[in-house]
Amino acid sequence: MTDTRRRVKVYTLNEDRQWDDRGTGHVSSGYVERLKGMSLLVRAESDGSLLLESKINPNTAYQKQQDTLIVWSEAENYDLALSFQEKAGCDEIWEKICQVQGKDPSVDITQDLVDESEEERFDDMSSPGLELPSCELSRLEEIAELVASSLPSPLRREKLALALENEGYIKKLLELFHVCEDLENIEGLHHLYEIIKGIFLLNRTALFEVMFSEECIMDVIGCLEYDPALSQPRKHREFLTKTAKFKEVIPISDPELKQKIHQTYRVQYIQDMVLPTPSVFEENMLSTLHSFIFFNKVEIVGMLQEDEKFLTDLFAQLTDEATDEEKRQELVNFLKEFCAFSQTLQPQNRDAFFKTLSNMGILPALEVILGMDDTQVRSAATDIFSYLVEYNPSMVREFVMQEAQQNDDDILLINLIIEHMICDTDPELGGAVQLMGLLRTLVDPENMLATANKTEKTEFLGFFYKHCMHVLTAPLLANTTEDKPSKDDFQTAQLLALVLELLTFCVEHHTYHIKNYIINKDILRRVLVLMASKHAFLALCALRFKRKIIGLKDEFYNRYIMKSFLFEPVVKAFLNNGSRYNLMNSAIIEMFEFIRVEDIKSLTAHVIENYWKALEDVDYVQTFKGLKLRFEQQRERQDNPKLDSMRSILRNHRYRRDARTLEDEEEMWFNTDEDDMEDGEAVVSPSDKAKNDDDIMDPISKFMERKKLKESEEKEVLLKTNLSGRQSPSFKLSLSSGTKTNLTSQSPATNLPGSPGSPGSPGSPGSPGSVPKNTSQTAAITTKGGLVGLVDYPDDDEDDDEDEDKEDMLPLSKKAKFES
């Protein structure tokens, strides 16, 4: 497989009419049993896998182009091409194809019939060739009509192309062009325009090679200047010869390469500027023109890559301090165009291209260029840098980490990029936006590599936060030294918005690096100064930064926010915004709503304790009242941990009683007649009765106590009630005979807890979370029989009198009052 004659690249034409490189290998021909015929086989040079297996069909039209290309179609929309490294190899395979099809190898196309209809085939059976009129001035109109009439028919188009090739007709037409121009024969020139345009639509490489040759191409462009639709001819030749000038920033010694560059530029100009925009029906007729340009570009890049002396001289002059500014600008512009040129290459070719540039030292060269004062040179260098970052960000990261070991922070490549972003003089900051996108790509962990020995993410982020982050945040810190931005013009606001966008990205995608930096440098407090900016977009960027931090629900961040009281700028901006219903209003409310919904306890308590008075009048949304309720529920659980633990047990369904016990209790409850329960009657355990014979319990407790009498001599009573309209857990409360209150016996179905007016309904005096702090924590049950001792909590005796007055005002119903 060392024979370079048979070395080829396999291409396929995609839907966008662009050639896709399918790989490099070696081609051979042979009989394939599965396909029942002679076939073309291409095996990859890397692993020997089969890249192509194509039977040579007797009726398929194969075209030989530019001496090293063979192109054919295997299906209606499936075009293939073999690009040979050497002409000899192309000729050998072409002979094999022609041998199978019984054709003369001297032809450039093996078939004349292409998708013609049966009617056309019948009409043309008697005329195997197409006879062209003699090339004379008087017959130009006839020639133009013949070309126009041949275009709709594939058969006639092929015959016309063959006739033009065999008779050297194009050069004769171009001679007539000179005669018409000398005679100022405008009508003849208009006919020649139509003829040459029609020849382009024949889509034949052999014709293009004649038309684009050094001696013919300018005359072809001249014919296309005389569009009949225009009152005055265009001046394309004048532009190409006088205005557009070829500059050799580094002398090109290869004449073939130089000629290929000239040809490609002119053909590209014809495609983009000279030829009219093709219609939908004509677009596919120019596919060969696209292919011609594409393969020319591949050849040019390949030839320049192989010329080591050329690239060595290029980078040497770029980095040489003795190179004058004008020359350096030309060198950078050439390199920029060279990189742009490579974007048309297939991935494999592009990889080889950028590896070559990297080996030649393009990144150190860019570092030198970016440190110069010339803005145009720096702008071109930025574009080159963007090509490199988009191609391989890991290569750039590796370079900057290596140079950090040798150079100061000020001249690091990334810091130079950040400085150009900060110092962009464009009022719209177009360059800064581009550079911010590049920095974002470089710090994005998604495209960082991880190997067994090292992690690129850890190494690079450690480097970036140590050597580069202070440069990025410098304009932010400089502008937020006071309570409001020191500079608040539009351009500064735009720049700070870009910085905040990148910092917000870091908060989302980096972990402890950005957290340590924000907390140690107090970055969030400085960012929130921008909430006072007159530019709403900047204030919203600052708010979005804080919202991203809160969204992480990280207690390290939360403690930092609370310690520095960093909700104050947000609340102040909310109040200053007033009643306006705008994006600022909605964004701030959404932040607090997130804290409420996610139940971030530390932030909820901080907001209510410090900012409730400022926010309590906001009633057009329930966010802040909901936060207050959350806060009160937290306080309730903190003050009564036993209550909280019992709720957790029931909420998690971990508290279970024996099924038989439940059945016995239910049966006892439903068998108990309300008439049997007289006013003031209560069932108590013997031990409690010994303490206080006058204690009277609620009727609900009777069935509970009957069960207790059967089981043991317990000293506690299980009291059942509801809190805030929900089924509450049962509580065991020790009886105390020191507390007296009014008790009213009533049917269990009357004023159930949670109904309006009951102690368990939200907002009522007995509701958890709504009881004032100075309210007695005594649990009271009302019954009609007079004052008896019930349950109280320690240290609350001083509040008993006040509590008795309040109980006298309550409705006559079964009540229970709990304060957590």
FIKE-596508 format. One line per 10 residues: for each residue x, y, z of C-alpha. Coordinates in steps of 0.2 Angstrom, whole numbers, m for minus. Layout:
<nuses>
X,Y,Z | ...
</nuses>
This chain:
<nuses>
0,0,0 | 15,12,m2 | 10,15,m20 | 6,34,m20 | m1,33,m38 | m16,24,m31 | m18,36,m15 | m35,44,m16 | m47,54,m6 | m66,49,m7
m79,63,m8 | m98,63,m8 | m109,78,m12 | m120,83,2 | m137,91,2 | m129,109,2 | m120,104,m14 | m104,104,m4 | m91,90,m5 | m88,80,11
m72,71,14 | m75,53,18 | m57,48,21 | m40,44,12 | m35,27,6 | m29,17,m9 | m40,12,m24 | m40,m4,m34 | m52,m12,m46 | m57,m30,m47
m71,m42,m48 | m83,m43,m33 | m94,m58,m32 | m107,m50,m22 | m110,m36,m35 | m108,m48,m49 | m96,m36,m59 | m80,m26,m59 | m79,m14,m45 | m69,1,m38
m63,m3,m20 | m55,10,m9 | m47,4,8 | m43,17,22 | m24,19,24 | m26,20,43 | m34,4,47 | m38,m5,30 | m57,m3,32 | m67,m2,16
m71,16,12 | m79,13,m5 | m86,m2,m15 | m94,3,m31 | m98,m7,m46 | m93,0,m63 | m110,0,m71 | m110,0,m90 | m123,14,m91 | m116,26,m78
m108,42,m84 | m90,44,m77 | m82,61,m79 | m63,64,m78 | m59,82,m72 | m43,92,m69 | m32,76,m73 | m34,70,m55 | m53,68,m52 | m65,55,m57
m84,60,m53 | m100,50,m56 | m117,48,m49 | m123,31,m41 | m141,37,m38 | m152,52,m42 | m145,62,m27 | m129,53,m23 | m113,60,m31 | m96,52,m28
m78,58,m32 | m61,51,m31 | m47,64,m30 | m30,56,m34 | m13,61,m27 | m5,58,m44 | m11,60,m62 | m4,42,m67 | m15,34,m54 | m30,43,m61
m26,38,m78 | m25,19,m73 | m42,19,m65 | m49,29,m79 | m43,16,m92 | m51,2,m81 | m68,11,m81 | m67,14,m100 | m62,m4,m103 | m78,m10,m93
m89,2,m103 | m80,m1,m120 | m75,17,m121 | m59,26,m128 | m49,32,m113 | m46,48,m122 | m63,54,m118 | m67,64,m102 | m85,57,m100 | m90,39,m104
m109,41,m107 | m118,53,m118 | m136,49,m113 | m141,57,m96 | m159,55,m91 | m167,59,m107 | m185,55,m110 | m190,41,m122 | m197,54,m134 | m180,63,m135
m171,47,m137 | m182,43,m152 | m180,60,m159 | m161,60,m158 | m157,42,m164 | m155,48,m181 | m143,62,m176 | m129,55,m165 | m120,72,m165 | m124,90,m164
m118,101,m178 | m114,119,m173 | m116,134,m184 | m100,141,m191 | m92,154,m179 | m96,170,m188 | m103,187,m182 | m119,185,m193 | m123,168,m185 | m121,174,m166
m140,175,m164 | m142,157,m171 | m129,151,m159 | m137,159,m144 | m154,151,m149 | m146,134,m151 | m138,135,m134 | m154,141,m125 | m164,127,m133 | m152,114,m128
m152,118,m109 | m169,110,m105 | m164,93,m112 | m150,83,m103 | m147,74,m120 | m145,90,m130 | m135,98,m116 | m122,83,m117 | m121,84,m136 | m119,102,m136
m105,101,m123 | m96,88,m133 | m97,98,m149 | m90,113,m140 | m75,103,m133 | m71,94,m149 | m71,109,m161 | m62,122,m149 | m77,132,m151 | m75,143,m135
m59,151,m141 | m67,155,m158 | m81,163,m149 | m69,174,m138 | m60,179,m154 | m77,186,m160 | m79,195,m143 | m63,205,m147 | m70,209,m165 | m87,215,m157
m79,226,m145 | m68,234,m158 | m83,237,m169 | m94,242,m154 | m106,229,m160 | m118,230,m144 | m130,217,m151 | m117,204,m155 | m110,207,m137 | m127,204,m130
m128,187,m139 | m111,183,m133 | m116,186,m115 | m131,174,m117 | m120,161,m126 | m106,161,m112 | m119,161,m98 | m127,146,m106 | m110,137,m107 | m108,139,m88
m125,131,m86 | m119,115,m96 | m109,111,m80 | m94,103,m88 | m77,103,m80 | m68,101,m97 | m76,117,m103 | m72,126,m87 | m54,121,m89 | m54,130,m106
m63,145,m100 | m53,147,m84 | m36,145,m92 | m24,160,m91 | m27,165,m109 | m46,164,m109 | m53,169,m92 | m52,188,m94 | m61,187,m110 | m74,176,m103
m77,189,m89 | m77,203,m103 | m92,193,m111 | m101,193,m95 | m100,212,m93 | m113,215,m107 | m129,209,m99 | m144,214,m110 | m154,219,m95 | m141,233,m91
m141,250,m99 | m122,251,m97 | m109,237,m96 | m101,232,m80 | m82,235,m78 | m77,219,m70 | m60,217,m80 | m55,235,m74 | m58,230,m56 | m48,214,m57
m33,222,m66 | m32,239,m58 | m41,239,m41 | m38,221,m35 | m20,219,m33 | m11,203,m28 | 1,205,m14 | 15,193,m10 | 19,197,9 | 30,182,8
37,178,m10 | 29,162,m17 | 42,153,m27 | 31,139,m34 | 23,146,m51 | 10,133,m51 | 4,138,m33 | 4,156,m39 | m6,153,m55 | m19,142,m44
m21,157,m32 | m25,169,m47 | m36,157,m55 | m46,153,m39 | m48,172,m35 | m55,175,m52 | m67,160,m53 | m73,165,m36 | m76,183,m42 | m86,176,m57
m97,165,m46 | m100,179,m33 | m100,195,m43 | m102,192,m62 | m114,178,m64 | m132,182,m61 | m140,174,m46 | m146,157,m52 | m164,153,m52 | m170,138,m42
m170,128,m58 | m152,134,m63 | m144,131,m45 | m139,113,m48 | m132,117,m65 | m118,126,m57 | m113,112,m45 | m97,108,m55 | m92,126,m53 | m93,125,m34
m83,109,m35 | m70,117,m46 | m67,131,m33 | m68,119,m18 | m54,107,m25 | m44,122,m30 | m44,129,m12 | m39,111,m5 | m24,111,m17 | m19,129,m12
m19,125,7 | m10,109,4 | 3,117,m6 | 6,131,7 | 7,118,21 | 20,108,12 | 31,124,9 | 40,124,26 | 51,139,20 | 36,150,17
28,147,34 | 44,148,43 | 47,165,35 | 30,171,39 | 31,168,57 | 48,174,59 | 43,191,51 | 28,192,62 | 37,191,78 | 53,201,72
53,218,81 | 62,225,66 | 47,222,54 | 39,239,50 | 20,241,55 | 14,241,37 | 23,225,33 | 16,217,49 | m1,222,45 | 0,214,28
7,198,36 | m7,197,49 | m20,200,36 | m13,186,25 | m13,174,40 | m31,179,44 | m36,176,26 | m27,160,26 | m36,154,42 | m53,159,34
m48,150,19 | m46,134,29 | m64,135,35 | m70,127,19 | m59,112,22 | m66,95,28 | m62,91,46 | m47,80,43 | m39,93,32 | m43,107,44
m35,97,58 | m19,95,48 | m20,114,44 | m21,120,62 | m8,107,69 | 4,114,56 | 1,132,62 | 2,126,80 | 19,118,77 | 25,134,68
21,144,84 | 5,153,80 | 0,156,98 | 17,165,103 | 16,175,87 | m2,181,92 | 4,185,109 | 17,197,102 | 4,205,90 | m9,207,103
3,217,113 | 5,230,100 | m3,247,98 | m10,245,81 | m29,242,83 | m31,235,65 | m17,223,68 | m25,218,85 | m42,216,77 | m35,204,64
m26,194,77 | m42,193,87 | m50,185,72 | m36,172,70 | m37,168,89 | m56,165,87 | m52,152,74 | m40,143,85 | m51,143,100 | m66,137,90
m55,123,83 | m46,117,99 | m49,126,115 | m38,113,125 | m23,118,114 | m25,136,119 | m27,132,137 | m12,121,137 | m1,135,130 | m7,148,142
m4,137,157 | 14,134,151 | 18,152,148 | 12,156,165 | 27,148,172 | 39,160,163 | 30,176,161 | 21,189,172 | 2,190,173 | 2,206,163
8,198,147 | m1,182,147 | m11,178,132 | m28,177,141 | m25,193,150 | m21,202,134 | m38,196,127 | m47,202,143 | m38,219,142 | m44,221,124
m61,217,129 | m61,230,143 | m53,243,132 | m64,241,116 | m67,258,109 | m82,253,98 | m98,261,106 | m107,245,102 | m93,234,110 | m94,222,95
m76,216,98 | m79,215,117 | m94,203,114 | m84,192,102 | m69,191,115 | m82,187,129 | m88,173,119 | m70,166,117 | m67,168,136 | m83,159,139
m77,144,128 | m61,143,137 | m68,143,154 | m82,131,150 | m79,114,159 | m90,105,146 | m76,105,133 | m62,102,145 | m53,85,145 | m51,73,159
m37,59,159 | m31,46,171 | m16,57,176 | m23,74,176 | m39,84,175 | m39,99,163 | m53,107,173 | m45,107,189 | m28,113,183 | m35,127,171
m48,134,183 | m35,135,197 | m23,144,184 | m38,156,178 | m43,161,196 | m26,164,202 | m19,173,187 | m33,180,176 | m49,183,187 | m43,199,195
m40,207,177 | m58,202,172 | m66,210,188 | m55,225,188 | m68,237,180 | m82,230,191 | m72,233,207 | m66,250,201 | m83,256,197 | m92,250,213
m82,258,227 | m97,268,234 | m115,266,236 | m119,269,217 | m108,267,201 | m95,280,200 | m97,279,181 | m114,276,173 | m112,280,155 | m119,268,142
m103,261,136 | m97,257,154 | m114,249,158 | m112,238,143 | m95,232,147 | m100,228,165 | m115,219,159 | m103,208,149 | m92,205,164 | m107,200,174
m113,188,161 | m97,179,161 | m97,179,181 | m114,172,181 | m109,158,169 | m94,155,181 | m106,153,196 | m117,141,186 | m103,130,179 | m88,132,192
m89,125,210 | m78,130,224 | m66,141,213 | m79,155,210 | m87,153,227 | m71,156,236 | m67,171,225 | m84,179,228 | m84,177,246 | m66,182,249
m67,197,237 | m84,202,243 | m89,202,224 | m108,200,227 | m109,216,237 | m100,226,224 | m111,219,210 | m126,224,220 | m120,242,219 | m125,241,201
m143,239,206 | m143,258,208 | m138,261,190 | m149,271,179 | m148,258,165 | m161,245,169 | m152,231,159 | m136,233,170 | m147,232,186 | m156,217,180
m139,209,176 | m133,212,194 | m150,204,200 | m148,189,189 | m131,186,196 | m138,186,214 | m152,175,208 | m140,162,201 | m131,162,217 | m147,159,227
m153,146,215 | m138,135,221 | m146,134,238 | m128,134,245 | m127,138,264 | m110,145,262 | m117,158,250 | m132,160,261 | m122,164,276 | m112,176,266
m127,185,260 | m135,186,278 | m119,192,286 | m117,206,274 | m135,211,273 | m135,209,254 | m154,209,252 | m154,228,257 | m149,234,239 | m163,223,231
m176,228,243 | m171,246,241 | m172,244,222 | m189,236,224 | m196,250,234 | m188,263,222 | m197,255,208 | m213,259,216 | m229,252,209 | m223,250,191
m226,233,184 | m210,230,174 | m196,217,172 | m187,224,188 | m203,221,198 | m206,204,192 | m188,198,193 | m187,204,212 | m203,196,216 | m198,180,208
m182,179,218 | m192,180,234 | m205,168,228 | m191,155,224 | m185,157,242 | m202,154,248 | m206,139,237 | m189,131,240 | m191,134,259 | m174,141,261
m175,143,280 | m160,154,283 | m164,167,270 | m183,167,275 | m179,171,293 | m166,184,287 | m178,193,276 | m193,193,288 | m182,198,303 | m174,213,294
m185,218,280 | m203,214,285 | m208,231,289 | m203,237,272 | m212,223,263 | m228,220,274 | m239,232,264 | m236,223,247 | m252,214,245 | m254,213,226
m244,196,227 | m245,184,242 | m226,181,241 | m221,191,256 | m235,186,267 | m231,168,262 | m213,171,267 | m220,178,284 | m230,162,286 | m215,151,283
m205,161,295 | m218,159,309 | m220,140,305 | m201,139,308 | m202,148,324 | m216,137,330 | m205,122,326 | m190,129,335 | m200,134,351 | m208,117,352
m196,103,345 | m207,89,351 | m222,96,341 | m210,97,326 | m204,79,328 | m221,72,330 | m227,81,314 | m212,73,305 | m216,56,311 | m234,57,305
m229,66,289 | m217,52,285 | m229,39,290 | m217,31,302 | m229,32,317 | m240,16,317 | m251,9,330 | m257,m9,331 | m272,m12,319 | m282,m21,333
m280,m6,345 | m287,6,331 | m302,m6,328 | m305,m7,347 | m305,12,349 | m316,15,334 | m329,3,340 | m328,11,357 | m331,28,350 | m346,24,339
m353,13,353 | m352,28,365 | m369,37,367 | m368,56,369 | m382,55,381 | m371,45,393 | m359,59,394 | m366,71,407 | m360,89,409 | m344,90,419
m341,71,418 | m324,65,414 | m314,49,415 | m297,50,423 | m284,37,428 | m283,32,446 | m267,40,449 | m272,57,442 | m289,55,452 | m278,53,467
m270,70,463 | m285,80,460 | m303,73,461 | m311,88,454 | m302,87,437 | m314,86,422 | m309,80,405 | m316,83,388 | m329,70,382 | m317,66,368
m304,59,381 | m317,47,388 | m314,33,376 | m295,36,377 | m295,34,396 | m306,19,395 | m293,10,385 | m279,17,397 | m289,9,412 | m288,m8,403
m270,m7,399 | m260,1,414 | m258,14,427 | m252,28,416 | m251,45,422 | m253,54,406 | m269,59,395 | m269,58,376 | m278,73,370 | m283,74,352
m285,90,342 | m282,98,325 | m270,112,321 | m273,125,307 | m287,115,298 | m276,99,296 | m276,83,306 | m264,85,320 | m254,72,330 | m260,66,347
m250,74,361 | m247,67,379 | m249,82,391 | m245,80,410 | m260,86,420 | m258,100,432 | m271,105,445 | m264,123,447 | m273,130,432 | m292,134,431
m303,139,417 | m320,138,411 | m325,121,402 | m340,118,391 | m345,101,386 | m352,100,369 | m355,87,355 | m339,82,346 | m347,86,330 | m349,104,334
m336,117,329 | m323,105,323 | m305,111,324 | m301,119,307 | m319,126,304 | m322,145,304 | m321,152,321 | m312,137,329 | m295,138,337 | m287,128,323
m292,140,308 | m279,151,301 | m279,168,308 | m289,164,323 | m282,167,341 | m278,149,343 | m269,147,326 | m251,142,326 | m241,156,319 | m253,170,323
m252,170,342 | m243,186,349 | m227,183,358 | m234,189,374 | m249,177,374 | m250,164,387 | m244,147,382 | m257,138,393 | m267,125,384 | m286,127,389
m301,117,387 | m318,125,390 | m332,115,398 | m349,120,406 | m346,114,423 | m336,128,431 | m317,132,434 | m306,116,435 | m287,114,434 | m280,109,417
m263,109,409 | m250,123,409 | m232,125,404 | m218,130,416 | m215,148,419 | m231,154,413 | m241,157,429 | m240,176,428 | m250,175,412 | m264,165,418
m275,180,423 | m274,188,406 | m278,171,398 | m293,169,408 | m300,185,402 | m297,180,384 | m306,164,387 | m321,172,393 | m323,181,376 | m322,165,366
m338,156,359 | m345,142,369 | m337,128,360 | m324,115,363 | m307,124,361 | m289,120,362 | m275,133,362 | m257,129,358 | m242,140,356 | m226,133,350
</nuses>
